């Protein structure tokens, strides 16, 4: 195969359908939305945020200790 044919073949393999592009964009928007919600909750009440994560950390550390 020539170099041109190899490049063309790779280009064709990398093509994504419009549906796949939209699914990817949708997932990125979901992630951004979740991040912004958490950021807003933290700004409204930072202490509650820290308490929640402390509790979660203690639960995880207890599981590790019991293993």
N, CA, C and O atoms as a CHARMM CRD file, in Angstrom:
* protein
*
  268
    1    1 UNK  N      0.83100  -1.19100   0.00000 PROA 1      0.00000
    2    1 UNK  CA     0.00000   0.00000   0.00000 PROA 1      0.00000
    3    1 UNK  C      0.86900   1.24600   0.00000 PROA 1      0.00000
    4    1 UNK  O      1.96900   1.26000   0.55200 PROA 1      0.00000
    5    2 UNK  N      0.36800   2.25500  -0.60900 PROA 2      0.00000
    6    2 UNK  CA     1.10400   3.51000  -0.62900 PROA 2      0.00000
    7    2 UNK  C      0.79500   4.30700   0.62400 PROA 2      0.00000
    8    2 UNK  O     -0.14600   3.99400   1.35400 PROA 2      0.00000
    9    3 UNK  N      1.59200   5.33800   0.87100 PROA 3      0.00000
   10    3 UNK  CA     1.37900   6.18600   2.04500 PROA 3      0.00000
   11    3 UNK  C      0.01100   6.86500   1.97600 PROA 3      0.00000
   12    3 UNK  O     -0.67500   7.00900   2.98800 PROA 3      0.00000
   13    4 UNK  N     -0.36900   7.27600   0.78200 PROA 4      0.00000
   14    4 UNK  CA    -1.65700   7.94400   0.60000 PROA 4      0.00000
   15    4 UNK  C     -2.81100   7.00200   0.95000 PROA 4      0.00000
   16    4 UNK  O     -3.78200   7.41300   1.58600 PROA 4      0.00000
   17    5 UNK  N     -2.70400   5.77500   0.54200 PROA 5      0.00000
   18    5 UNK  CA    -3.75600   4.79700   0.81800 PROA 5      0.00000
   19    5 UNK  C     -3.84500   4.52800   2.32100 PROA 5      0.00000
   20    5 UNK  O     -4.93800   4.39000   2.87000 PROA 5      0.00000
   21    6 UNK  N     -2.67500   4.45400   2.98700 PROA 6      0.00000
   22    6 UNK  CA    -2.66800   4.24900   4.44000 PROA 6      0.00000
   23    6 UNK  C     -3.34500   5.40500   5.15800 PROA 6      0.00000
   24    6 UNK  O     -4.14800   5.18300   6.06400 PROA 6      0.00000
   25    7 UNK  N     -3.03600   6.63200   4.76800 PROA 7      0.00000
   26    7 UNK  CA    -3.62700   7.81300   5.39300 PROA 7      0.00000
   27    7 UNK  C     -5.13700   7.82400   5.18300 PROA 7      0.00000
   28    7 UNK  O     -5.89800   8.12600   6.10300 PROA 7      0.00000
   29    8 UNK  N     -5.56300   7.49100   3.96600 PROA 8      0.00000
   30    8 UNK  CA    -6.98700   7.46900   3.64700 PROA 8      0.00000
   31    8 UNK  C     -7.69500   6.41800   4.48600 PROA 8      0.00000
   32    8 UNK  O     -8.79700   6.66100   4.97800 PROA 8      0.00000
   33    9 UNK  N     -7.07600   5.25000   4.65800 PROA 9      0.00000
   34    9 UNK  CA    -7.67400   4.17100   5.42700 PROA 9      0.00000
   35    9 UNK  C     -7.82300   4.57900   6.89500 PROA 9      0.00000
   36    9 UNK  O     -8.86900   4.34400   7.50200 PROA 9      0.00000
   37   10 UNK  N     -6.78900   5.18500   7.46200 PROA 10     0.00000
   38   10 UNK  CA    -6.84600   5.63700   8.85200 PROA 10     0.00000
   39   10 UNK  C     -7.90100   6.70900   9.03700 PROA 10     0.00000
   40   10 UNK  O     -8.60400   6.73000  10.04800 PROA 10     0.00000
   41   11 UNK  N     -8.01500   7.60100   8.06100 PROA 11     0.00000
   42   11 UNK  CA    -8.99800   8.67700   8.12700 PROA 11     0.00000
   43   11 UNK  C    -10.40800   8.10100   8.14100 PROA 11     0.00000
   44   11 UNK  O    -11.27200   8.57900   8.87700 PROA 11     0.00000
   45   12 UNK  N    -10.63700   7.08800   7.34000 PROA 12     0.00000
   46   12 UNK  CA   -11.95300   6.45600   7.27900 PROA 12     0.00000
   47   12 UNK  C    -12.28300   5.74800   8.59000 PROA 12     0.00000
   48   12 UNK  O    -13.43400   5.76500   9.02700 PROA 12     0.00000
   49   13 UNK  N    -11.28700   5.12700   9.22400 PROA 13     0.00000
   50   13 UNK  CA   -11.49400   4.42200  10.48200 PROA 13     0.00000
   51   13 UNK  C    -11.85800   5.39000  11.59900 PROA 13     0.00000
   52   13 UNK  O    -12.62000   5.03700  12.49900 PROA 13     0.00000
   53   14 UNK  N    -11.32200   6.60400  11.55300 PROA 14     0.00000
   54   14 UNK  CA   -11.54300   7.57500  12.60700 PROA 14     0.00000
   55   14 UNK  C    -12.86300   8.31900  12.45800 PROA 14     0.00000
   56   14 UNK  O    -13.28100   9.01000  13.38700 PROA 14     0.00000
   57   15 UNK  N    -13.52000   8.19900  11.32900 PROA 15     0.00000
   58   15 UNK  CA   -14.78300   8.89900  11.11800 PROA 15     0.00000
   59   15 UNK  C    -15.82100   8.42300  12.12400 PROA 15     0.00000
   60   15 UNK  O    -15.97400   7.22700  12.37300 PROA 15     0.00000
   61   16 UNK  N    -16.51400   9.37200  12.68300 PROA 16     0.00000
   62   16 UNK  CA   -17.56000   9.05900  13.64800 PROA 16     0.00000
   63   16 UNK  C    -18.88700   9.53100  13.07000 PROA 16     0.00000
   64   16 UNK  O    -18.95700  10.53900  12.36700 PROA 16     0.00000
   65   17 UNK  N    -19.91200   8.79400  13.37800 PROA 17     0.00000
   66   17 UNK  CA   -21.21700   9.18200  12.85800 PROA 17     0.00000
   67   17 UNK  C    -21.72100  10.41200  13.60200 PROA 17     0.00000
   68   17 UNK  O    -21.22400  10.75200  14.67600 PROA 17     0.00000
   69   18 UNK  N    -22.67900  11.05000  13.03500 PROA 18     0.00000
   70   18 UNK  CA   -23.28000  12.23900  13.66200 PROA 18     0.00000
   71   18 UNK  C    -23.91100  11.85000  15.00400 PROA 18     0.00000
   72   18 UNK  O    -23.84500  12.59400  15.98300 PROA 18     0.00000
   73   19 UNK  N    -24.51500  10.68100  15.01700 PROA 19     0.00000
   74   19 UNK  CA   -25.14000  10.19300  16.25200 PROA 19     0.00000
   75   19 UNK  C    -24.10000  10.02500  17.36400 PROA 19     0.00000
   76   19 UNK  O    -24.35100  10.39800  18.51000 PROA 19     0.00000
   77   20 UNK  N    -22.94700   9.47100  17.03200 PROA 20     0.00000
   78   20 UNK  CA   -21.88200   9.30000  18.01900 PROA 20     0.00000
   79   20 UNK  C    -21.36200  10.64800  18.52200 PROA 20     0.00000
   80   20 UNK  O    -21.07200  10.81000  19.70700 PROA 20     0.00000
   81   21 UNK  N    -21.25200  11.60000  17.61700 PROA 21     0.00000
   82   21 UNK  CA   -20.82200  12.94300  18.01500 PROA 21     0.00000
   83   21 UNK  C    -21.81100  13.56200  19.00000 PROA 21     0.00000
   84   21 UNK  O    -21.41600  14.16100  20.00100 PROA 21     0.00000
   85   22 UNK  N    -23.09100  13.40800  18.70500 PROA 22     0.00000
   86   22 UNK  CA   -24.12700  13.96500  19.57300 PROA 22     0.00000
   87   22 UNK  C    -24.16200  13.25900  20.92900 PROA 22     0.00000
   88   22 UNK  O    -24.37800  13.89800  21.95800 PROA 22     0.00000
   89   23 UNK  N    -23.95100  11.94300  20.92800 PROA 23     0.00000
   90   23 UNK  CA   -23.90200  11.20200  22.18800 PROA 23     0.00000
   91   23 UNK  C    -22.73100  11.67300  23.04300 PROA 23     0.00000
   92   23 UNK  O    -22.86400  11.83000  24.25700 PROA 23     0.00000
   93   24 UNK  N    -21.60500  11.89400  22.41500 PROA 24     0.00000
   94   24 UNK  CA   -20.41600  12.37600  23.13500 PROA 24     0.00000
   95   24 UNK  C    -20.66600  13.76700  23.71200 PROA 24     0.00000
   96   24 UNK  O    -20.33500  14.03900  24.86600 PROA 24     0.00000
   97   25 UNK  N    -21.24800  14.63600  22.90300 PROA 25     0.00000
   98   25 UNK  CA   -21.54800  15.98800  23.36600 PROA 25     0.00000
   99   25 UNK  C    -22.55000  15.94600  24.52800 PROA 25     0.00000
  100   25 UNK  O    -22.41200  16.68500  25.50300 PROA 25     0.00000
  101   26 UNK  N    -23.54700  15.08200  24.41300 PROA 26     0.00000
  102   26 UNK  CA   -24.54600  14.92400  25.45900 PROA 26     0.00000
  103   26 UNK  C    -23.89400  14.48100  26.77100 PROA 26     0.00000
  104   26 UNK  O    -24.22400  15.00900  27.83300 PROA 26     0.00000
  105   27 UNK  N    -22.99400  13.53600  26.70700 PROA 27     0.00000
  106   27 UNK  CA   -22.29500  13.05400  27.89800 PROA 27     0.00000
  107   27 UNK  C    -21.45300  14.16200  28.52600 PROA 27     0.00000
  108   27 UNK  O    -21.43600  14.30900  29.74800 PROA 27     0.00000
  109   28 UNK  N    -20.76000  14.93700  27.70400 PROA 28     0.00000
  110   28 UNK  CA   -19.95200  16.03900  28.22800 PROA 28     0.00000
  111   28 UNK  C    -20.83300  17.08900  28.90900 PROA 28     0.00000
  112   28 UNK  O    -20.45300  17.64300  29.94000 PROA 28     0.00000
  113   29 UNK  N    -21.99200  17.36000  28.34300 PROA 29     0.00000
  114   29 UNK  CA   -22.91400  18.31800  28.94500 PROA 29     0.00000
  115   29 UNK  C    -23.47400  17.79600  30.26800 PROA 29     0.00000
  116   29 UNK  O    -23.67100  18.56900  31.20600 PROA 29     0.00000
  117   30 UNK  N    -23.72700  16.49800  30.34500 PROA 30     0.00000
  118   30 UNK  CA   -24.18200  15.90400  31.60700 PROA 30     0.00000
  119   30 UNK  C    -23.12100  16.05700  32.68600 PROA 30     0.00000
  120   30 UNK  O    -23.42300  16.41600  33.82400 PROA 30     0.00000
  121   31 UNK  N    -21.88400  15.78200  32.31700 PROA 31     0.00000
  122   31 UNK  CA   -20.78300  15.91500  33.27300 PROA 31     0.00000
  123   31 UNK  C    -20.62400  17.35600  33.74600 PROA 31     0.00000
  124   31 UNK  O    -20.41900  17.61400  34.93200 PROA 31     0.00000
  125   32 UNK  N    -20.72100  18.28200  32.80800 PROA 32     0.00000
  126   32 UNK  CA   -20.60400  19.69400  33.16400 PROA 32     0.00000
  127   32 UNK  C    -21.74200  20.10900  34.09600 PROA 32     0.00000
  128   32 UNK  O    -21.52000  20.83400  35.06500 PROA 32     0.00000
  129   33 UNK  N    -22.94500  19.65400  33.80400 PROA 33     0.00000
  130   33 UNK  CA   -24.10700  19.97400  34.61300 PROA 33     0.00000
  131   33 UNK  C    -23.93100  19.43600  36.04300 PROA 33     0.00000
  132   33 UNK  O    -24.21300  20.14400  37.01000 PROA 33     0.00000
  133   34 UNK  N    -23.47500  18.20600  36.17200 PROA 34     0.00000
  134   34 UNK  CA   -23.26100  17.60800  37.49400 PROA 34     0.00000
  135   34 UNK  C    -22.19500  18.37900  38.26100 PROA 34     0.00000
  136   34 UNK  O    -22.33700  18.61600  39.46000 PROA 34     0.00000
  137   35 UNK  N    -21.13900  18.76600  37.57700 PROA 35     0.00000
  138   35 UNK  CA   -20.06900  19.53700  38.21000 PROA 35     0.00000
  139   35 UNK  C    -20.59200  20.87900  38.71900 PROA 35     0.00000
  140   35 UNK  O    -20.29900  21.27700  39.84600 PROA 35     0.00000
  141   36 UNK  N    -21.35900  21.56500  37.89300 PROA 36     0.00000
  142   36 UNK  CA   -21.88200  22.87300  38.28700 PROA 36     0.00000
  143   36 UNK  C    -22.85700  22.76100  39.45900 PROA 36     0.00000
  144   36 UNK  O    -22.89000  23.63900  40.32100 PROA 36     0.00000
  145   37 UNK  N    -23.64400  21.69600  39.49500 PROA 37     0.00000
  146   37 UNK  CA   -24.55600  21.48500  40.62100 PROA 37     0.00000
  147   37 UNK  C    -23.76700  21.29500  41.91500 PROA 37     0.00000
  148   37 UNK  O    -24.11900  21.85500  42.95300 PROA 37     0.00000
  149   38 UNK  N    -22.70600  20.50700  41.84700 PROA 38     0.00000
  150   38 UNK  CA   -21.87900  20.27900  43.03700 PROA 38     0.00000
  151   38 UNK  C    -21.18300  21.56200  43.46500 PROA 38     0.00000
  152   38 UNK  O    -21.07500  21.84600  44.65800 PROA 38     0.00000
  153   39 UNK  N    -20.71900  22.32300  42.51200 PROA 39     0.00000
  154   39 UNK  CA   -20.05300  23.58100  42.82200 PROA 39     0.00000
  155   39 UNK  C    -21.02700  24.54200  43.50300 PROA 39     0.00000
  156   39 UNK  O    -20.67500  25.19200  44.48700 PROA 39     0.00000
  157   40 UNK  N    -22.23900  24.62900  42.98500 PROA 40     0.00000
  158   40 UNK  CA   -23.25400  25.49800  43.57600 PROA 40     0.00000
  159   40 UNK  C    -23.57100  25.05400  45.01000 PROA 40     0.00000
  160   40 UNK  O    -23.67300  25.88400  45.91300 PROA 40     0.00000
  161   41 UNK  N    -23.72500  23.74700  45.21000 PROA 41     0.00000
  162   41 UNK  CA   -24.02800  23.22700  46.54200 PROA 41     0.00000
  163   41 UNK  C    -22.88600  23.53300  47.50400 PROA 41     0.00000
  164   41 UNK  O    -23.12800  23.88300  48.66000 PROA 41     0.00000
  165   42 UNK  N    -21.66500  23.40800  47.04800 PROA 42     0.00000
  166   42 UNK  CA   -20.51300  23.70300  47.89200 PROA 42     0.00000
  167   42 UNK  C    -20.46800  25.17700  48.27200 PROA 42     0.00000
  168   42 UNK  O    -20.19600  25.52000  49.42300 PROA 42     0.00000
  169   43 UNK  N    -20.73400  26.03900  47.31100 PROA 43     0.00000
  170   43 UNK  CA   -20.70500  27.48300  47.58900 PROA 43     0.00000
  171   43 UNK  C    -21.81100  27.88000  48.57000 PROA 43     0.00000
  172   43 UNK  O    -21.61600  28.76400  49.40500 PROA 43     0.00000
  173   44 UNK  N    -22.95700  27.23100  48.46800 PROA 44     0.00000
  174   44 UNK  CA   -24.06500  27.56300  49.36500 PROA 44     0.00000
  175   44 UNK  C    -23.79700  27.09700  50.79300 PROA 44     0.00000
  176   44 UNK  O    -24.15900  27.77900  51.75200 PROA 44     0.00000
  177   45 UNK  N    -23.16600  25.94000  50.93100 PROA 45     0.00000
  178   45 UNK  CA   -22.92100  25.41100  52.26600 PROA 45     0.00000
  179   45 UNK  C    -21.65700  24.54000  52.27400 PROA 45     0.00000
  180   45 UNK  O    -21.76100  23.31700  52.18600 PROA 45     0.00000
  181   46 UNK  N    -20.48200  25.13900  52.37600 PROA 46     0.00000
  182   46 UNK  CA   -19.23300  24.37700  52.33900 PROA 46     0.00000
  183   46 UNK  C    -19.11900  23.36400  53.47600 PROA 46     0.00000
  184   46 UNK  O    -18.55600  22.28600  53.28100 PROA 46     0.00000
  185   47 UNK  N    -19.63700  23.68700  54.64900 PROA 47     0.00000
  186   47 UNK  CA   -19.52500  22.76600  55.78300 PROA 47     0.00000
  187   47 UNK  C    -20.28300  21.47100  55.54200 PROA 47     0.00000
  188   47 UNK  O    -19.79200  20.39400  55.88100 PROA 47     0.00000
  189   48 UNK  N    -21.45400  21.56100  54.96900 PROA 48     0.00000
  190   48 UNK  CA   -22.24800  20.36800  54.67500 PROA 48     0.00000
  191   48 UNK  C    -21.50900  19.49300  53.66700 PROA 48     0.00000
  192   48 UNK  O    -21.51700  18.26700  53.77300 PROA 48     0.00000
  193   49 UNK  N    -20.88900  20.11800  52.71700 PROA 49     0.00000
  194   49 UNK  CA   -20.13100  19.38900  51.70000 PROA 49     0.00000
  195   49 UNK  C    -18.99600  18.61000  52.36000 PROA 49     0.00000
  196   49 UNK  O    -18.80600  17.43000  52.06500 PROA 49     0.00000
  197   50 UNK  N    -18.24100  19.25400  53.24900 PROA 50     0.00000
  198   50 UNK  CA   -17.12300  18.59800  53.92000 PROA 50     0.00000
  199   50 UNK  C    -17.60500  17.47100  54.83000 PROA 50     0.00000
  200   50 UNK  O    -16.99100  16.40400  54.87000 PROA 50     0.00000
  201   51 UNK  N    -18.68400  17.69200  55.55100 PROA 51     0.00000
  202   51 UNK  CA   -19.22100  16.66300  56.44100 PROA 51     0.00000
  203   51 UNK  C    -19.62800  15.41900  55.65100 PROA 51     0.00000
  204   51 UNK  O    -19.35200  14.29000  56.05800 PROA 51     0.00000
  205   52 UNK  N    -20.27900  15.64300  54.53200 PROA 52     0.00000
  206   52 UNK  CA   -20.72800  14.52800  53.69700 PROA 52     0.00000
  207   52 UNK  C    -19.53200  13.69400  53.25100 PROA 52     0.00000
  208   52 UNK  O    -19.57600  12.46400  53.29500 PROA 52     0.00000
  209   53 UNK  N    -18.47000  14.36000  52.82500 PROA 53     0.00000
  210   53 UNK  CA   -17.30500  13.64200  52.33600 PROA 53     0.00000
  211   53 UNK  C    -16.50000  13.02600  53.46900 PROA 53     0.00000
  212   53 UNK  O    -15.85400  11.99700  53.27000 PROA 53     0.00000
  213   54 UNK  N    -16.52200  13.62600  54.64400 PROA 54     0.00000
  214   54 UNK  CA   -15.86200  13.01100  55.79900 PROA 54     0.00000
  215   54 UNK  C    -16.55000  11.69400  56.12900 PROA 54     0.00000
  216   54 UNK  O    -15.89000  10.68400  56.37200 PROA 54     0.00000
  217   55 UNK  N    -17.88500  11.71000  56.13600 PROA 55     0.00000
  218   55 UNK  CA   -18.63200  10.49400  56.43700 PROA 55     0.00000
  219   55 UNK  C    -18.31900   9.40500  55.41600 PROA 55     0.00000
  220   55 UNK  O    -18.13500   8.24200  55.77300 PROA 55     0.00000
  221   56 UNK  N    -18.26300   9.78000  54.18100 PROA 56     0.00000
  222   56 UNK  CA   -17.97600   8.82500  53.11700 PROA 56     0.00000
  223   56 UNK  C    -16.57500   8.24100  53.29700 PROA 56     0.00000
  224   56 UNK  O    -16.36800   7.04000  53.12900 PROA 56     0.00000
  225   57 UNK  N    -15.62800   9.09500  53.63700 PROA 57     0.00000
  226   57 UNK  CA   -14.25000   8.65200  53.82300 PROA 57     0.00000
  227   57 UNK  C    -14.16300   7.67900  54.98700 PROA 57     0.00000
  228   57 UNK  O    -13.46200   6.67100  54.89300 PROA 57     0.00000
  229   58 UNK  N    -14.87000   7.96200  56.09800 PROA 58     0.00000
  230   58 UNK  CA   -14.84900   7.08000  57.25500 PROA 58     0.00000
  231   58 UNK  C    -15.43700   5.71600  56.91100 PROA 58     0.00000
  232   58 UNK  O    -14.92300   4.69100  57.35900 PROA 58     0.00000
  233   59 UNK  N    -16.49400   5.69500  56.13100 PROA 59     0.00000
  234   59 UNK  CA   -17.08900   4.42100  55.73000 PROA 59     0.00000
  235   59 UNK  C    -16.10600   3.60100  54.89900 PROA 59     0.00000
  236   59 UNK  O    -15.99000   2.38900  55.08000 PROA 59     0.00000
  237   60 UNK  N    -15.41300   4.25800  54.00100 PROA 60     0.00000
  238   60 UNK  CA   -14.44600   3.56300  53.15500 PROA 60     0.00000
  239   60 UNK  C    -13.28700   3.04400  53.99000 PROA 60     0.00000
  240   60 UNK  O    -12.84500   1.90900  53.80800 PROA 60     0.00000
  241   61 UNK  N    -12.79700   3.86400  54.90000 PROA 61     0.00000
  242   61 UNK  CA   -11.66000   3.43900  55.71700 PROA 61     0.00000
  243   61 UNK  C    -12.05500   2.29100  56.64800 PROA 61     0.00000
  244   61 UNK  O    -11.22500   1.42400  56.92200 PROA 61     0.00000
  245   62 UNK  N    -13.29300   2.25900  57.14200 PROA 62     0.00000
  246   62 UNK  CA   -13.73900   1.15200  57.98800 PROA 62     0.00000
  247   62 UNK  C    -13.78500  -0.14400  57.18600 PROA 62     0.00000
  248   62 UNK  O    -13.41600  -1.20200  57.69500 PROA 62     0.00000
  249   63 UNK  N    -14.23800  -0.06500  55.92500 PROA 63     0.00000
  250   63 UNK  CA   -14.27600  -1.24900  55.08400 PROA 63     0.00000
  251   63 UNK  C    -12.87300  -1.80500  54.85900 PROA 63     0.00000
  252   63 UNK  O    -12.66800  -3.01900  54.88800 PROA 63     0.00000
  253   64 UNK  N    -11.91500  -0.91800  54.63500 PROA 64     0.00000
  254   64 UNK  CA   -10.53400  -1.35000  54.40600 PROA 64     0.00000
  255   64 UNK  C     -9.95800  -1.99900  55.66400 PROA 64     0.00000
  256   64 UNK  O     -9.22800  -2.98700  55.58100 PROA 64     0.00000
  257   65 UNK  N    -10.29100  -1.43600  56.83200 PROA 65     0.00000
  258   65 UNK  CA    -9.78700  -1.97900  58.08800 PROA 65     0.00000
  259   65 UNK  C    -10.34300  -3.37200  58.37000 PROA 65     0.00000
  260   65 UNK  O     -9.65200  -4.21800  58.93900 PROA 65     0.00000
  261   66 UNK  N    -11.57200  -3.60500  57.97500 PROA 66     0.00000
  262   66 UNK  CA   -12.19900  -4.90100  58.24200 PROA 66     0.00000
  263   66 UNK  C    -11.73500  -5.98300  57.27300 PROA 66     0.00000
  264   66 UNK  O    -11.90800  -7.17100  57.54400 PROA 66     0.00000
  265   67 UNK  N    -11.15600  -5.58800  56.15900 PROA 67     0.00000
  266   67 UNK  CA   -10.68600  -6.56700  55.14600 PROA 67     0.00000
  267   67 UNK  C     -9.45400  -7.27600  55.55200 PROA 67     0.00000
  268   67 UNK  O     -8.95200  -8.11800  54.80700 PROA 67     0.00000
